[in-house]
Amino acid sequence: MRLIERYLFRQLLGPTLLATAALVALALLARSLSEFDVLVEQRQSALVFLKIILLALPQLLGIMMPLALFVAALVALNRLHTEQEIVVCFAGGMSRWRVISPAMRLAVIAALISLISGLWLQPWSARQIRETAFQIKTDVAATLVQPGQFTEPGPGLTVYAQSIDRDNKIQNLFIHQELPNGAASTYSSREAEIATRKGEPVLIMRHGSNQQFSRDGVLQYTSFDEYTFDLSSLFHSDELLHYKIADRYPHELFFPDLTQEWEQRNKDKLLAEGHSRFAGPLYNIALMSMALAAVLGGSFSRMGYGKRIAAVGAAAAIVRIVGFGVQAACEDDPWLNVLQYIVPLAATAWAMSQIFRQRVSPRRKTKPATPAPAFSGAA
């Protein structure tokens, strides 16, 4: 790139980075509010909460980057054009392509980042989120005890705890268990904690007592300083971790294992997701082209380009919404997947036609001059 092109590139890069960071930060904030129950209800650590939020970054980046690119390009280009810097570029002999080439290079870079993220980084992060959520779901401590509530984590088992402190120590624990032989057993302890022994979860109760009623109504009372309650029989689950469509890598989307019933039933949805991973980055180029068309697609105006920008902004929103609609339609008809590429390419072609169109002012037709009449006279 020449010096002037590098200058234009820098003028676009700064607002793009700021807009991307701002939009992603807002999206992360919204995501953190929706995941806040991980801290409150499921009592996970702040590191687990932060891990879930940060792992959502690749998916949010793929959605927000085209929009950030569009907004930043409008702001930067409108300023450059209003301050006549682009007019000076044209006056200096630069072609339209040389003027817009820095913006298109930035759009191509953004498209490549989106492509790499969508093909590999996004499914990896989505799988990490799924695995973390599965671990939280099967967490013994979160499932067994809810402070101030009676819970039934297993058949015939009722658990109550007054509170759980920051060290995960359970205070004033009560457990009532119905035994298979018709008897019942009740445990109470001032303090307890969940631990692992020989790879199995156990509940260690301290300073408590046990009251056991036999089927004949005989009461047996025992006090203890420490008692280990086995939890392994309660939390042996047959539930398996299942990756959803958004968690799959490209080869799993385009070449599913049709011997599996779920993949055979959802093969069209897998194919639509695979094509969207390749078509989605094209919206970076499409929206950048539309931003260029909003500023450079018409005549120069000292009053700004508010109406033109608003019209192109509405068109860009429609293009992106149509893209989402086409992706949803492709889940039912795989032959429509070609439209996922046509929508952004058509938007790019329209924008380029607005940028490079030539306005030729009509020339007035002039009538041929009528020769003056010759006069002859006698001297």
N, C-alpha and C positions, 0 to 999 in steps of 0.2 A: 504494500500500500504506500502511496505517496503521502507527503506531509499533510496535505489538506484532508485526505481520506482518513488518516490516522486521527486527525483532530475530530472529524465527524464521528468516528467510531467511539472515541472517548466520551464525546458529548452524549451518545446513546447508552454507553455501557453503565455509566454512573446511575442514571435514573432507573435503568433496568434492574440493577442489583438492589437498589433501595426499594423499588416496588415489589420485587420478588420477596425480599426479606419481610416487608410489611404484611403482604398478603399471607405468606406462610405463617408468620407469627400469629395473625388473627385466626387462621385455621387451626393452628396448634392450641391456641387458647380455647377455641370451641371444643376441640377434641379432649382437652384436659378436663373441661367441665363435665363432659359425658362419661369420662373414665374416673371421676372423682370417687365413685363408690368403691373402687379398688382400695382406697385408703380408709374410707369410713366404715363400710359394711363388711368388707372382706379382710380388713385389718392387715393389708400387705405393707411392706416397707416403702419408704419414699423412693428407694432405688428401683423397685419393681415398677412403681408408677411412672417414674422418669423414663425407664426403659421402654415402656409401652408407648409413651408420647413421642419419644425420639424415633422409634421404629416406624411410626406413621409418617415420618418426614418424606420418604421417597414417593409414596402415593400422593401426598398433598402437593409435592413439588411438580409432579407430572400434570396435575389439574390446574395449578395456579400459574405455572410459568408462561403459557400462551397469553393469559389475561394480563399478567404483569408486563410482558413484552409489549402488548398492545397499548396499555396505558402509558408506559414509560416512553414509547416511541411517539405517541401523540403529544406528550408534554414537551419532549426535547425537540421534535421536528417543528412543532408550532412556534416555539421560541426562536429556533434558528431561522425559520422563514419570516416571522414577524420582524426580527431584527435585521433582515435582508442579507444574512450571511449566505443563505442558499442562492439568493439572487446574484450575489457577487460571484459565487461558484459558476453559475450559468454564464454570467457576463465574462468570466475569465476563460471561457471556451470549454468547460467541462460538459460532457454529455450527461444525459439523464441517468444512464446506467452507472456512470462513475459517481454521481451524486448519491444514488441510492445503494451502491454496492456495499458501503460499510454497514448499513442497516441490514441488508440481506445476509452479509457474513455473520452478523450477530444472530440473526434468526436461524441460520444453518447450525451454528454452534449450539444454540439452545435446543434445536431439534435433535442433534446428536446426543446431547446430555439426556434429553427425555427418552430417546431410544434405548440408550444403555441402561438407564434407570428402569424403564419399563420391562426390558427383556430379562434382566438379571437381578438388579438391586431391589426392585419392588417385590417380586415373588419371595426373595430371600427374607426381607423384612416382614412381609405378611406371614410367612411361616413362623418366624420368631414370635410374632404377636400371638399367633394361634397356639403355639406350644406354651407360651407363658400363661395364656388364658386357661389352657387345659390344666396346667400345674396349679393355678389358683383354684380352679373348680374342684380339684381332687385334694386340696390342702386339708389335712386332718384338723388342724387347729381352727381354721375358719369354718369348717363344716360342723365340728363337734359342739363348739361353744359360741353362743351369741350373748354378750353381756346383758343382764337384766331380762332375758327371755327364756322361756321353756322351749327347748328344741328336741326333735326326735330324729337323731342321726341314723338310727337303725331300728329294726322291728323289735318292739318290746323294750326300748331304751328311751328314757327321758332324762334330759340334762338341763341343769340350771346353774348359772354362775352370776355372782353379784357384779364382778368387774374383772378386767384384765389390765394389769399395769403395763408400763412401757417395756419391761423385761419379759413380757409374755407370761408372767406369773398369774395364775387364775386364783382369785380370792373368793372364799366361801362357796365352794362347789358342792352341788347336790346331784346325785345320780340315782335313778330308780330303774331297776332292771327286772323284767319278767323272765323267769327261767323256764326252760322247756318242760321240766317236770311239774309245772304248776306252782312252784314256789316263787317267791319274790325277794329281791335283795335291794337294800337301800344303803348308799354310801354318802357320807358327808365329810368334808374336810375344810380346814381353814385355808389351806394353800395347796395348789397343784400346778403341775406343768406337764406339757407334752414333750416326750423325748423319743429317741429311737434306740432300740436294743436288738442286736443281731439282725439289723435291717428291717425290723418290724416296729410300727408305732405303738407306744405305750403311754399311759397316763399315770404319772407318779403323784400320788396324793400323800399329804403330810398332815399330821396332827388331826386325825379324824376318827370316825367310827363306822362300823358296819352293822346293820340290823337285817337279819335274814329270817323270813317267815317260811316255814315248811308248809306243805300242802295240808298238814293236819293242824295248822295254826300255832305251831310251836315257835317261839321267838328265840333267836340266838343273837346275842349282843357281843360285839368285839370292838375294842378300841385299839388304835395303832398309831405309831409315830410315823411310819411310812408304809405305803401299800402301792403295789404296781398293778394297774388295771390294763389288761391286754386289749388293744384296739384293732388288732390285725384282722379279726373276723368281720369287723364292721366296715372296713374300707378296702376290701378286695373287690374291685369293680371290673366288670368285663368291658366297660366302655373304652373304645379305641379312639385315638386322635385321627380326625379326618380333615384333610386339606380341602378347602373350598376352591372354586374356580379361580378366584383372584390370587390364590396362593400357588398356582401351577406355573412351571417354567414353559418356555415356548414349545419344546419338543413334546411336553405332556399335553399341550393344548392342540397341536396340529396332528399328533400321532397318539391318541389315547389308547389305553388298553381295553379293547372292545370285549375282552373276556370278562371284564368286571361289569356287573349289572348297572351300577351307578354311572360309570363313564359311558356305557352304551346308551343309557337313557338321556344323558346330557351332552352328547357329542356335538350337537349344533351350537349349544351355548359355549362349549369349549372352543369351537372354531371361531365363533364371533369374538370371543375375548382375545384369541390369538391375533386375528386381523386388526383389532383395535389397538394392540400393542405396537403394530407397525404404522397404522394410519394416524394414531394420536399425535405423534411428533410433527406431522405435517401441518397441524394447526398453528405451530409456532411461525412457520413461513407464511401461512395464509393470513393470520392476523397482523403480522408485520407488514405484509403487502397492502392490506386494507388500511393500516395506519398511514402508510406512505401515500396511498391514493387519497386519503382524507385531506392531506396537506398539499401534496404536489399534483393532485389530479385535477386542478382547476387553475384559474387565473389568480395572480397575486392580489392580495387585499391588505391594506394597512389596518383595517378594522377587525382583522382576525377571521377565523374560519369556524365560528361556533356552530352555525347551522350545518355546514358540511361535515364537521366532526361528529355532531349529534346523529346525523343520518347514517354515517358509516358505522358509528358505534352501535346503533340499533341493528344494522345489517350484520355486524360481527356477532352480536348476541344471538341473532336468529341462526346464523351459520353454526355456532357452537351447539345450540339447542337441537338443531336438526341433526347434527352429528351424533348426539346422544340418542335421539330418537331412532336413527338408522341402526345404531348398534343394538338397541333393544329389538328392533324388527328382525335383525339378522339372527337372533336367537331362535326364531321360528322358521326362517327360510334362509338356508345357507347361500342360496344364489344371490342374495342381496348384499353379500359382503363386499362386492366390488363398489357399492355405493359409499362404503366407508372411506375409500380413497378418492372417489369422484367429488365428494362434498368439499374437502379442503383444497383439492386441485382446481376445482371450478371457481372457488372464491379467490384463489391466487391468480388465475387467468383473468378474471374480471378486474381485479385490482391493477394488474399490470396493463391491461388495456386502457384503464383510466389514466395511468401514469404516462404512457407513451403515446397517447392519442395526439394527433397533430391538428391544431385548429388553423384553418386557412381562411382568411377573411376574403369574402367575395369581392371580386374586382368589378368595377363599373364598366359597362360596355360603352365605348366611345364611337360616335358616328364618324365616318370618314369625312374629311374636310371637303366642302364643296368649292370647286375652283371659281374664282371671281370671274364675272362676265367680262368679256373683252369689248371695249368701246372703240368704235372707229368713227372718225369725223373729219370733215374737210377742214383744212387749216384756213 
